[in-house]
């Protein structure tokens, strides 16, 4: 029988062969990984380049659209339409400072003469022979002409033109603007490409219109010569293919191998063609991979060599030589002598006998150690896996044992904690003496529970609930403390306290606003009465109108207070939220910096919102303006609407305080400075602001929060410093159809008849009564609801309608209305209030209330509500 080849090999040679065999698959994996990384990088780069080309196309289209809108707006400016040379030149020169991307902006009259220009002209220029002027005269529409290259400045630009019409619709002039292609830098800058990547834009004759490279020193003698107007092949030594788009690899004029991607694009029309070319150096693109592969190969060879030599040396020292002595020791191990041990292995030759001997040793060891291991394992699991931190100290407070949770809570390692005393980490016992005094307060078998403060390694503190027991052990007295972190419990208590404080402030704010509205009602009434009888040319009229403006500002302030106190909603109307977002977007376009990009995403859903559209408009606008203030250097503002169904679990996960159901969610996100955790916690507090004095009142977010609660919804804020802020508004969705807001409103509605006015405020009675009389009615005013009821019993047949104050001391307006309806079932009632009626609005309308007047009201508002009766 042939002998096994393994038995003919020495253990040293067999060991070396195994080491070499192990490294073969490692080499294969290393090679395939390097090749795979090369292909992956090549595919990623290809995808990225085509993404950049698509982004350039989108930016080019954006430039055309923005220029068209820009020239369209200019075409309506009176000095330009009237061709007022002085005012027109001044206007274009001022507007040009805000739009430097246009190398020039001109106004050309019908004869082709430049009368008005953003750049001062020494003499009149005739452009009658220019292509763009001839085209716009023929079409009288927006024109995009072919790219031009200035012969003097060697700058490329894209000409645009837009017609200017007079009031009769006749074209009287044309506006021209040339977009400077140097501003393409904004498109190609900060692209994640190798440092010497090149960007070219050529015209249809392959002349270079634009050129950019990140490291100018790496190409063509520091690029001291401008390239605009030169042929692409003249500069690079490469002829562009005729195909519309594609890829090729060529060596350029200075010998650099480059990968080129290109695409021919049409600007304006098919004849105005450009070609975008992006080139990347092959050596730069694959530099890191090649370097990595070379390094890995050298490292592999070095490790293989060291491993082989080390295996032979350590094998001789630690395996082959000790085998003989280990065989002799197996007898002692078999008899239970565990003073020496070694690891069991499956090996050829003599090691097999060694393995059998150690099997007997393991069996004997298992019998001896099994019960002890099981007991220690159970104890270790209970101690280490406890959900609370466990500390064990001696009678002097020196820690002798801790579990992993203690290390996690404090930030100290286990070894660090065992070198510390209780006084080092418990804020209530700062010395061993204080700890000894504490020990006197309890005895063994009577654990106590207290609250204390523990210190972390970073110096911060956290509250804990301690259960402390005194134990008697063989080592002496031991103190065991089980510490539970109650930070979250404290936070919840603080949150409840904070909520109660906000509710109290809200009640105070609502009461102040209500009383102030009553005073404003008198002011509005007297101002309206004064203006009615005051001639238009009266010198005092301007002062009275100024009083009205100031009163209106005070009214807006009380509206914010009422929104915060959640008592401000008075209008109950079904409306489309997308319309509100669109209105806000139009306002923002004219009020925020152009460096801030807006993105509006309207959700497609049939549901609407019921409430006060004016309040919701202010909520979204105020949050958007906050986002603007957070982006002084520009950024992105995104407003999105959608409809979601929220379950109770989703509401709890989001931290919302509203009922389950379907909600319309409006999300406003910015990329501004964001808020710190402390600022975010206080962001909904009234009068809290981080803006400089005079820049904010601190009522914006708190009023928005109050308005959301008044509409049965909620508000959630997410923010991170330097990453931006996201505000989510949750509105209960309704299936009712949105009401048309374009109703005709008369400035005045006169009538005749008798009106009964009930309000406990004497000033309101006087001014409102006078306003009603000015509309042609007789007025009966009452400060006391009981007197009003008595009068109505005897004269209800002669009363045409009744105006009731909602908040009165003896009987509120709703109760008084019900009493009047007992007398006359079809009584016509307008309720007047400075608070929101919330859910009462629909109930009172169903019971017969004809309308509502929001205090303070003007003569016009009073007239409009009376007209509805």
C-alpha positions in Angstrom: 0.0 0.0 0.0 1.4 3.4 -1.0 2.1 5.8 1.8 0.2 9.1 2.0 2.4 11.9 0.5 1.6 14.0 3.5 3.4 11.6 5.7 6.6 11.9 3.5 6.7 15.7 4.0 8.2 17.3 7.0 5.9 19.5 9.0 8.1 22.6 8.1 7.6 22.0 4.3 3.9 21.2 4.7 3.4 24.4 6.7 5.2 26.6 4.1 3.1 25.0 1.2 -0.1 25.8 3.1 0.9 29.4 3.6 1.6 29.8 -0.2 -1.7 28.2 -1.1 -3.5 30.7 1.1 -2.1 33.7 -0.7 -3.1 32.5 -4.2 -6.8 33.4 -3.9 -5.8 36.6 -2.2 -3.8 37.6 -5.2 -6.7 36.7 -7.5 -9.1 38.8 -5.4 -6.7 41.7 -5.4 -6.4 41.7 -9.2 -10.1 41.4 -9.8 -10.9 44.1 -7.3 -8.5 46.5 -9.0 -9.9 45.9 -12.4 -13.5 46.2 -11.1 -12.7 49.6 -9.4 -11.3 50.8 -12.8 -14.5 49.9 -14.6 -16.7 51.3 -11.9 -14.8 54.6 -11.9 -15.0 54.8 -15.7 -18.8 54.2 -15.6 -19.4 56.6 -12.7 -17.4 59.3 -14.6 -19.3 58.7 -17.8 -22.7 59.1 -15.9 -21.4 62.2 -14.1 -20.3 63.9 -17.3 -23.7 63.3 -19.0 -25.4 64.6 -15.9 -23.2 67.8 -16.1 -24.2 68.2 -19.8 -27.9 67.8 -18.9 -27.5 70.4 -16.1 -25.8 72.8 -18.6 -28.7 72.3 -21.0 -31.2 73.1 -18.2 -29.1 76.2 -17.1 -29.0 77.4 -20.8 -32.8 77.1 -21.0 -33.1 78.9 -17.7 -30.9 81.7 -19.0 -33.1 82.1 -22.1 -36.3 82.1 -20.0 -35.0 84.5 -17.4 -33.7 86.9 -20.1 -37.1 86.8 -21.9 -38.9 87.6 -18.6 -36.3 90.3 -17.8 -36.6 92.0 -21.2 -40.4 91.6 -21.1 -40.5 93.5 -17.7 -38.2 96.2 -19.1 -40.4 96.6 -22.2 -43.2 97.9 -19.8 -41.1 100.5 -18.0 -42.5 103.9 -18.8 -39.2 105.7 -19.5 -38.3 103.0 -22.0 -41.7 102.8 -23.7 -41.7 106.6 -24.0 -38.0 106.6 -25.1 -37.1 109.2 -22.5 -33.4 109.3 -23.1 -32.3 110.8 -19.8 -34.5 108.7 -17.6 -34.1 105.6 -19.7 -30.2 105.9 -19.6 -30.3 106.4 -15.9 -32.7 103.5 -15.4 -30.7 101.0 -17.6 -27.4 102.0 -15.9 -28.9 101.4 -12.5 -30.5 98.1 -13.5 -27.3 96.9 -15.2 -25.6 97.0 -11.8 -27.9 94.3 -10.6 -27.6 92.2 -13.8 -23.9 92.2 -14.6 -24.2 89.0 -16.5 -25.4 91.1 -19.5 -22.4 92.8 -21.1 -24.8 95.5 -22.3 -28.5 96.4 -22.4 -29.7 98.8 -25.1 -32.9 100.4 -26.5 -33.1 100.7 -30.3 -35.7 102.9 -31.9 -37.6 101.9 -35.1 -34.8 103.4 -37.3 -32.1 101.2 -35.8 -30.5 103.9 -33.7 -29.4 103.2 -30.1 -31.0 106.0 -28.1 -30.7 104.5 -24.6 -27.9 102.2 -23.3 -26.8 100.8 -20.0 -23.2 101.7 -20.9 -22.8 105.5 -21.6 -22.3 106.1 -25.4 -20.1 108.8 -26.8 -22.1 108.8 -30.0 -25.3 107.3 -31.4 -24.8 103.8 -32.9 -26.8 102.5 -35.9 -27.6 98.7 -35.6 -29.9 98.6 -38.6 -27.6 96.0 -40.3 -27.5 93.7 -37.2 -29.1 90.3 -37.6 -31.0 90.5 -34.3 -32.5 93.9 -35.2 -33.6 92.8 -38.6 -35.2 89.6 -37.2 -37.1 91.4 -34.5 -38.5 94.0 -36.9 -39.7 91.2 -39.1 -41.2 89.0 -36.3 -42.0 91.5 -33.5 -41.3 88.7 -31.1 -38.6 87.7 -28.7 -35.4 86.9 -30.6 -32.3 84.8 -29.8 -29.5 85.6 -32.2 -26.3 83.8 -33.0 -23.3 83.9 -30.6 -21.0 86.8 -31.0 -17.3 87.2 -30.2 -16.0 90.7 -29.5 -13.1 91.6 -31.7 -11.6 94.0 -29.1 -12.2 92.2 -25.8 -12.2 88.7 -27.3 -15.3 88.0 -25.2 -18.2 85.8 -26.3 -21.8 86.6 -25.7 -25.3 85.5 -26.7 -27.5 88.4 -28.1 -31.3 88.6 -27.2 -33.9 91.1 -28.3 -37.5 91.9 -27.3 -40.0 94.3 -28.9 -41.4 97.4 -27.2 -45.0 98.4 -28.0 -46.9 101.6 -27.4 -50.4 101.8 -26.0 -51.9 101.2 -29.4 -50.0 98.0 -29.9 -47.5 99.3 -32.4 -43.9 98.3 -32.1 -41.9 101.5 -31.4 -38.5 100.1 -30.3 -36.6 97.0 -29.4 -34.7 96.1 -26.3 -31.3 94.2 -26.7 -29.2 92.4 -24.2 -26.0 90.4 -24.6 -25.4 87.6 -22.1 -21.6 87.4 -21.2 -20.5 83.8 -21.5 -17.9 84.3 -18.8 -20.8 83.8 -16.4 -20.9 80.1 -17.5 -18.3 79.9 -14.7 -21.3 79.6 -12.3 -22.4 76.5 -14.2 -19.1 74.7 -14.3 -17.5 75.7 -11.1 -17.2 73.3 -8.1 -17.8 70.2 -10.2 -16.5 67.0 -8.6 -14.0 66.3 -11.4 -10.1 65.9 -11.5 -8.2 69.2 -11.1 -7.2 69.7 -14.7 -10.5 68.8 -16.3 -11.4 71.2 -19.2 -14.7 72.6 -20.3 -15.2 74.1 -23.8 -18.2 75.7 -25.5 -17.8 76.1 -29.3 -20.1 77.5 -32.0 -21.2 75.6 -35.0 -17.9 76.4 -36.8 -16.1 74.9 -33.8 -14.7 78.3 -32.6 -14.2 78.5 -28.9 -16.9 80.6 -27.2 -16.0 79.7 -23.6 -13.2 77.8 -21.9 -12.5 76.8 -18.3 -9.9 74.7 -16.5 -9.4 74.3 -12.8 -5.5 74.2 -12.9 -4.5 76.7 -15.6 -0.8 76.1 -15.0 -1.1 72.5 -16.3 -2.0 73.5 -19.9 -0.7 75.8 -22.6 1.9 78.1 -21.0 -0.3 79.4 -18.1 -3.2 80.2 -20.5 -1.9 83.8 -20.8 -3.5 84.1 -24.3 -7.3 84.3 -24.4 -8.9 81.5 -26.4 -12.3 83.1 -27.4 -12.7 83.0 -31.2 -9.9 80.5 -31.8 -10.7 77.2 -33.5 -11.0 74.1 -31.3 -8.5 72.1 -33.4 -6.1 75.1 -33.4 -6.0 75.1 -29.6 -6.1 71.4 -28.8 -4.9 69.8 -32.0 -8.1 67.7 -32.1 -10.9 67.7 -34.7 -14.3 67.4 -33.2 -16.5 64.6 -34.7 -19.5 65.6 -36.8 -22.0 63.4 -34.8 -24.5 65.1 -32.5 -23.1 63.6 -29.3 -20.5 61.0 -28.3 -17.2 60.1 -26.6 -13.6 59.8 -27.8 -10.1 59.5 -26.4 -7.3 61.6 -27.9 -3.9 63.0 -27.0 -4.1 66.9 -27.1 -1.4 69.3 -28.3 0.7 69.1 -25.2 0.8 65.3 -25.2 -1.9 64.7 -22.5 -4.1 61.7 -23.0 -7.7 62.9 -22.4 -11.2 61.4 -22.4 -13.6 63.7 -24.2 -17.4 63.9 -24.0 -19.3 66.2 -26.3 -22.9 67.1 -27.4 -24.1 69.6 -29.9 -27.0 71.8 -28.7 -29.4 74.2 -30.3 -29.9 77.6 -28.7 -33.1 79.4 -29.8 -33.4 77.7 -33.1 -31.7 74.9 -35.0 -29.3 77.2 -36.9 -27.8 78.6 -33.6 -25.8 75.6 -32.6 -23.2 75.2 -29.9 -21.1 72.2 -28.8 -20.3 71.5 -25.1 -17.0 69.5 -24.8 -15.7 68.2 -21.4 -12.2 66.6 -21.2 -10.6 64.7 -18.4 -7.0 63.6 -18.2 -6.7 59.8 -18.1 -3.7 59.9 -15.8 -5.5 62.2 -13.3 -8.8 60.2 -13.5 -7.2 56.8 -12.8 -4.2 58.1 -10.7 -5.6 56.9 -7.4 -6.6 53.5 -8.6 -3.2 52.9 -10.3 -1.4 54.0 -7.2 -3.6 51.9 -5.0 -3.1 48.8 -7.2 0.7 49.2 -7.3 0.7 49.8 -3.5 -1.5 46.7 -2.9 0.7 44.5 -5.1 3.9 45.6 -3.3 2.2 45.2 0.0 0.9 41.7 -1.0 4.4 40.5 -2.0 5.9 42.0 1.1 3.3 40.4 3.4 3.6 37.1 1.6 7.3 37.0 2.0 7.2 38.1 5.7 4.4 35.6 6.4 6.4 32.7 4.8 9.5 33.5 6.8 7.6 34.2 10.0 5.6 30.9 9.6 8.8 28.9 9.3 10.4 30.6 12.3 7.4 30.6 14.6 6.5 27.1 13.5 9.9 25.9 14.5 9.8 27.7 17.9 6.2 27.2 18.9 5.1 24.0 17.2 7.8 21.6 16.1 10.1 21.9 19.1 7.4 21.8 21.8 5.7 18.7 20.4 7.9 16.3 22.2 7.6 18.0 25.6 3.8 18.4 25.1 3.4 14.7 24.5 5.1 14.0 27.8 2.8 16.4 29.6 -0.4 15.0 28.3 -0.3 12.3 30.9 -0.5 14.9 33.7 -3.2 16.8 31.9 -5.2 13.6 31.6 -5.0 13.1 35.3 -6.5 16.6 35.9 -3.4 18.7 36.3 -4.5 22.0 34.7 -1.3 24.0 35.5 -0.4 23.7 31.9 -2.6 23.7 28.8 -2.4 24.2 25.1 -4.9 24.6 22.2 -6.2 21.6 20.5 -5.5 21.3 16.7 -6.1 18.8 13.9 -2.6 18.1 12.6 -0.7 15.3 10.7 1.8 12.9 12.2 2.8 13.2 15.9 0.3 16.0 16.5 -2.6 13.5 16.2 -1.5 11.7 19.4 -1.2 15.1 21.1 -4.8 15.9 20.0 -6.1 12.7 21.5 -4.4 13.4 24.8 -5.8 16.9 25.0 -9.3 15.5 24.3 -9.1 13.6 27.5 -7.9 16.7 29.3 -10.9 18.8 28.0 -13.4 16.1 29.2 -11.9 16.1 32.7 -11.8 19.9 32.8 -15.5 20.1 31.7 -16.6 17.8 34.6 -14.7 19.9 37.1 -15.6 23.4 36.0 -19.2 23.0 34.6 -21.2 24.0 37.7 -18.9 26.9 38.6 -19.0 28.3 35.1 -22.7 28.1 34.9 -23.1 30.0 38.2 -20.6 32.7 37.2 -22.2 33.1 33.8 -25.7 33.7 35.3 -24.3 36.2 37.8 -22.3 37.9 35.1 -25.3 38.2 32.8 -27.5 39.6 35.5 -24.9 42.1 36.5 -23.6 43.2 33.1 -26.9 43.2 31.2 -28.9 45.2 33.8 -30.8 48.1 32.3 -29.7 50.3 35.2 -26.1 51.3 36.3 -24.8 49.3 39.3 -22.1 50.5 41.6 -20.5 48.6 44.5 -18.2 50.4 46.9 -16.5 49.7 50.2 -17.5 51.5 53.4 -15.2 54.4 52.5 -17.0 55.0 49.2 -14.2 53.5 47.0 -15.7 51.7 44.0 -14.8 48.0 43.8 -17.2 46.8 41.1 -19.3 48.4 38.3 -21.3 47.1 35.3 -21.2 48.2 31.7 -24.3 50.4 32.0 -22.4 52.5 34.6 -19.6 53.0 32.1 -22.0 53.9 29.3 -23.9 56.4 31.5 -20.8 58.3 32.8 -18.4 58.0 29.9 -15.7 56.5 32.1 -14.1 53.2 31.3 -14.5 50.4 33.8 -10.8 50.7 34.9 -11.3 54.5 35.4 -14.3 54.0 37.5 -12.6 51.4 39.7 -10.0 54.0 40.6 -12.7 56.5 41.7 -14.8 57.0 44.8 -18.5 57.8 45.1 -17.6 61.4 45.9 -15.9 61.8 42.5 -19.0 61.2 40.6 -22.0 62.0 42.8 -22.8 65.7 43.1 -24.5 65.3 46.5 -21.5 63.6 48.2 -18.4 65.6 47.4 -16.2 64.1 50.2 -15.7 60.8 52.0 -16.9 62.5 55.2 -20.2 63.3 53.6 -20.6 59.7 52.4 -19.9 58.4 55.9 -22.6 60.7 57.3 -25.0 59.4 54.7 -24.3 55.7 55.7 -25.5 56.4 59.2 -29.1 57.0 57.8 -29.8 53.4 56.9 -29.0 49.9 58.1 -28.6 46.5 56.3 -31.8 45.1 55.0 -33.5 48.5 54.7 -32.7 49.9 51.2 -33.6 53.6 50.6 -34.5 55.4 47.4 -33.3 59.0 46.7 -32.7 61.3 43.8 -29.2 62.6 43.1 -27.0 64.0 40.4 -24.2 62.1 38.7 -21.2 63.6 36.8 -20.0 62.4 33.4 -16.4 62.3 32.3 -17.0 65.4 30.1 -18.1 67.4 33.1 -21.9 67.4 32.3 -24.5 66.3 34.9 -27.6 64.1 34.7 -30.3 63.3 37.3 -30.6 59.8 38.7 -32.9 57.8 41.0 -30.7 55.8 43.4 -31.8 52.6 45.2 -29.1 52.0 47.8 -28.5 48.9 49.9 -25.9 48.0 52.5 -24.5 44.4 52.3 -22.3 42.4 54.7 -19.8 40.2 52.8 -16.6 38.3 53.5 -14.6 41.3 52.4 -16.5 43.5 54.8 -19.3 46.2 54.4 -20.3 46.8 50.8 -22.6 49.5 49.5 -24.5 48.7 46.3 -26.3 51.5 44.4 -28.6 51.0 41.5 -28.8 54.2 39.5 -31.5 54.9 37.0 -31.1 57.8 34.6 -34.3 60.0 34.9 -33.3 62.6 32.3 -36.2 61.8 30.1 -38.6 61.8 33.1 -37.4 65.3 34.0 -37.7 66.4 30.4 -41.3 65.3 30.2 -42.1 67.1 33.5 -40.4 70.3 32.2 -42.4 70.0 28.9 -45.7 69.7 30.8 -44.7 72.8 32.9 -43.7 74.6 29.7 -47.0 73.8 28.1 -48.9 75.1 31.1 -46.8 78.3 31.0 -47.6 78.8 27.3 -51.3 78.2 28.0 -51.3 80.8 30.7 -49.4 83.3 28.5 -51.9 82.6 25.7 -54.9 83.3 28.0 -53.2 86.5 29.1 -52.4 87.5 25.5 -56.0 86.7 24.3 -57.5 88.7 27.1 -55.3 91.7 26.4 -56.0 91.5 22.7 -59.8 91.3 23.3 -59.8 94.4 25.5 -57.5 96.2 23.1 -59.7 95.4 20.2 -62.6 97.0 22.0 -60.6 100.2 22.3 -59.5 99.9 18.7 -63.2 99.5 17.7 -63.9 103.0 19.1 -60.9 104.4 17.3 -61.9 102.9 13.9 -65.5 104.1 14.4 -64.6 107.7 15.2 -62.0 107.8 12.3 -64.6 106.6 9.8 -67.1 109.1 11.1 -64.6 111.9 10.9 -63.5 111.0 7.3 -67.2 110.8 6.2 -67.8 114.5 7.0 -64.2 115.8 6.3 -63.6 117.3 2.8 -61.0 115.6 0.7 -58.8 118.8 0.6 -59.0 119.3 4.4 -55.5 119.8 5.9 -56.6 117.6 8.8 -57.6 114.7 6.6 -54.0 113.4 6.2 -53.6 113.3 10.0 -56.9 111.4 10.5 -55.8 108.9 7.8 -52.5 108.5 9.6 -54.4 107.7 12.8 -56.3 105.0 10.7 -53.0 103.5 9.5 -51.6 103.4 13.0 -54.8 101.8 14.3 -54.6 99.2 11.5 -51.0 98.3 12.6 -52.3 97.9 16.1 -55.1 95.7 14.8 -52.5 93.5 13.0 -50.5 93.2 16.3 -53.6 92.1 18.2 -54.3 89.6 15.4 -50.9 88.0 16.1 -51.7 87.9 19.9 -55.0 86.3 19.1 -53.3 83.8 16.8 -50.8 82.9 19.5 -53.6 82.5 22.1 -55.5 80.4 19.5 -58.5 82.7 19.6 -57.9 84.5 16.4 -59.8 82.5 13.8 -63.1 84.1 12.8 -63.5 83.3 9.1 -64.8 79.8 8.4 -64.3 79.1 4.7 -63.3 76.2 2.6 -60.3 77.0 0.3 -57.5 75.4 -1.8 -54.1 75.5 0.0 -52.2 75.5 -3.4 -53.8 78.9 -4.2 -52.4 80.3 -0.9 -48.9 78.8 -1.7 -49.1 80.3 -5.2 -49.9 83.8 -3.8 -47.1 83.6 -1.3 -44.7 82.5 -4.1 -45.6 85.6 -6.1 -44.9 87.8 -3.1 -41.6 86.1 -2.4 -40.4 86.6 -6.0 -40.4 90.3 -5.5 -39.2 90.4 -1.9 -36.3 88.0 -1.6 -32.8 88.1 -3.0 -32.3 86.5 -6.4 -29.6 84.4 -4.8 -32.3 82.4 -3.1 -33.8 79.8 -5.4 -37.5 78.9 -5.0 -38.9 75.5 -5.7 -42.7 75.1 -5.4 -44.1 71.6 -5.7 -47.9 71.5 -5.7 -49.5 68.2 -4.6 -52.4 66.8 -6.6 -55.3 66.0 -4.3 -59.0 66.9 -4.2 -59.1 67.7 -0.5 -59.3 71.4 0.8 -58.9 73.2 4.1 -61.6 74.9 6.2 -60.6 78.0 8.1 -59.3 81.5 7.7 -57.3 81.9 4.4 -55.9 85.2 5.5 -54.4 83.7 8.7 -53.0 80.7 6.8 -51.5 83.1 4.1 -49.7 85.0 6.9 -48.5 81.7 8.5 -46.9 80.5 5.3 -45.5 83.9 4.4 -44.0 84.6 7.8 -42.3 81.2 7.8 -41.0 81.8 4.3 -39.6 85.2 5.3 -37.9 83.6 8.3 -36.3 81.2 5.8 -35.2 84.2 3.7 -33.6 85.8 6.8 -31.7 82.6 7.5 -30.0 82.6 4.1 -28.3 86.1 3.7 -25.8 84.6 1.3 -28.3 82.8 -0.8 -29.6 79.2 -0.8 -32.7 77.2 -1.7 -36.3 77.6 -0.4 -38.6 74.7 -1.2 -42.4 74.7 -0.5 -44.3 71.5 -1.0 -47.9 70.4 -0.5 -49.3 66.9 -0.2 -52.1 64.9 1.4 -51.3 62.2 4.0 -53.3 59.9 6.2 -51.8 59.8 9.8 -52.4 56.9 12.1 -52.1 57.2 15.9 -48.7 55.6 15.8 -47.4 58.0 13.1 -48.7 60.9 15.1 -46.9 59.7 18.2 -43.7 59.0 16.2 -43.7 62.5 14.8 -44.4 64.1 18.2 -47.6 65.7 17.0 -50.6 66.7 19.1 -53.6 66.1 16.8 -56.2 63.5 16.0 -55.7 60.6 13.5 -57.1 61.2 10.1 -56.3 62.8 6.7 -54.1 65.9 6.7 -52.9 68.4 4.1 -49.2 68.8 4.9 -47.3 72.0 3.8 -43.5 71.7 4.1 -41.2 74.7 3.9 -37.5 73.8 3.8 -34.5 76.1 3.6 -30.7 75.6 3.4 -29.9 78.4 5.8 -28.0 78.7 9.1 -30.3 76.4 11.0 -31.0 76.5 14.8 -29.1 75.2 17.7 -30.9 72.7 20.0 -31.5 75.4 22.6 -33.0 77.9 20.1 -35.2 75.1 18.6 -36.6 74.3 22.0 -37.6 78.0 22.5 -38.6 78.8 18.9 -42.4 78.7 19.6 -42.2 80.9 22.7 -43.9 84.3 22.3 -41.5 87.3 22.1 -38.4 85.0 21.8 -36.2 86.0 18.8 -32.5 85.7 17.9 -32.7 88.6 15.4 -31.1 92.0 16.2 -33.3 94.5 18.0 -35.8 96.1 15.6 -35.5 93.1 13.1 -38.1 90.8 14.7 -40.8 90.7 17.4 -40.6 87.0 18.3 -44.3 86.5 17.5 -44.0 84.9 14.0 -43.6 81.3 14.9 -45.6 81.5 18.1 -48.5 83.1 16.2 -48.2 80.5 13.4 -48.4 77.8 16.1 -51.5 79.4 17.6 -53.1 79.6 14.1 -52.4 76.0 13.4 -53.9 74.9 16.7 -56.9 77.2 16.0 -57.4 75.3 12.8 -57.2 71.9 14.5 -53.8 71.1 13.1 -50.2 71.2 14.3 -46.7 72.4 13.5 -43.4 70.6 13.6 -39.9 72.1 13.2 -36.7 70.2 12.2 -33.4 72.1 12.2 -29.7 71.5 12.2 -26.9 74.2 12.4 -25.5 75.0 9.0 -27.8 72.4 7.4 -31.1 74.4 7.3 -34.6 74.3 8.8 -37.8 72.4 7.8 -41.2 73.5 9.0 -44.1 71.1 8.5 -47.7 72.4 8.8 -50.5 69.8 9.3 -54.0 71.0 8.3 -57.1 68.7 8.7 -58.4 67.9 5.2 -62.0 68.4 4.2 -63.8 67.1 1.1 -66.0 70.2 0.7 -65.5 72.2 -2.5 -63.4 75.4 -2.2 -65.5 78.6 -2.2 -65.0 81.3 -4.8 -63.3 84.3 -3.3 -64.1 86.7 -6.2 -67.3 88.1 -4.8 -68.4 91.6 -5.7 -68.2 93.8 -2.6 -69.9 97.2 -2.6 -68.0 100.0 -1.0 -71.1 101.0 0.8 -74.6 99.6 1.4 -77.3 102.0 2.6 -80.6 101.0 3.8 -83.5 101.9 6.2 -85.1 100.4 9.2 -84.3 99.9 12.9 -81.2 98.1 14.3 -80.7 96.9 17.8 -77.0 97.0 19.0 -76.0 95.3 22.2 -72.4 95.7 23.5 -71.2 96.2 27.1 -68.5 98.7 25.9 -69.9 102.2 25.8 -67.3 103.4 23.1 -68.3 100.6 20.8 -72.0 101.4 21.3 -71.5 105.0 20.4 -69.2 104.6 17.4 -70.9 101.5 15.9 -74.3 103.2 16.5 -73.1 106.2 14.6 -71.7 104.1 11.7 -75.0 102.2 11.4 -76.9 105.5 11.4 -74.6 106.8 8.7 -75.8 103.9 6.5 -79.4 105.1 6.9 -80.7 103.0 9.9 -82.2 104.0 13.2 -80.2 102.5 16.1 -81.3 101.3 19.6 -78.2 100.7 21.7 -78.0 98.6 25.0 -75.1 98.0 27.4 -77.1 95.4 29.4 -78.3 92.2 27.7 -81.3 91.9 30.0 -82.5 95.3 29.1 -82.1 94.4 25.4 -84.3 91.3 25.9 -87.0 93.3 27.6 -87.0 95.9 24.8 -87.0 93.2 22.1 -90.1 91.6 23.7 -92.1 94.7 23.2 -90.6 96.0 19.8 -89.3 93.0 17.9 -91.8 93.5 15.1 -90.1 96.8 14.3 -86.5 95.5 14.6 -84.9 94.6 11.2 -81.8 93.0 12.6 -79.7 92.8 15.8 -75.9 93.2 16.3 -74.6 91.4 19.5 -71.3 91.5 21.2 -70.1 87.9 21.9 -68.3 88.5 25.2 -70.4 90.3 27.9 -70.3 89.8 31.7 -73.9 88.8 32.5 -74.8 86.9 29.3 -72.7 86.2 26.2 -73.8 86.9 22.6 -74.7 83.2 21.9 -76.9 83.0 25.0 -78.6 86.3 24.2 -79.2 85.1 20.6 -81.0 82.0 21.8 -83.2 84.2 24.1 -84.1 86.5 21.2 -84.9 83.5 19.0 -87.4 82.4 21.6 -89.2 85.7 21.1 -88.8 85.8 17.3 -87.8 82.5 15.5 -86.5 84.3 12.4 -84.5 87.0 14.1 -81.6 88.3 12.0 -78.4 88.5 14.1 -74.8 89.5 13.5 -72.4 88.4 16.2 -69.5 90.8 16.9 -66.3 89.5 18.7 -62.6 89.8 18.9 -62.1 86.1 19.7 -62.5 83.1 17.5 -65.7 81.1 17.8 -63.8 77.9 16.9 -66.3 75.0 16.6 -69.2 77.3 17.6 -69.2 79.0 14.2 -70.9 76.2 12.3 -73.3 75.4 15.2 -74.4 79.1 15.5 -74.9 79.4 11.7 -77.1 76.3 11.8 -79.2 77.8 14.6 -79.8 81.0 12.6 -76.9 83.5 13.1 -76.6 85.3 9.8 -73.0 86.5 10.0 -70.0 87.6 12.1 -68.1 90.8 12.6 -64.4 90.7 13.6 -63.5 93.5 16.1 -62.4 96.1 15.4 -64.4 96.6 12.3 -64.6 99.6 9.8 -67.7 101.2 8.2 -66.9 99.2 5.0 -66.8 95.9 6.8 -70.0 96.7 8.7 -71.6 97.6 5.4 -70.6 94.4 3.7 -71.9 92.2 6.5 -75.2 94.1 6.5 -75.5 93.6 2.8 -75.3 89.8 3.2 -78.5 90.0 5.4 
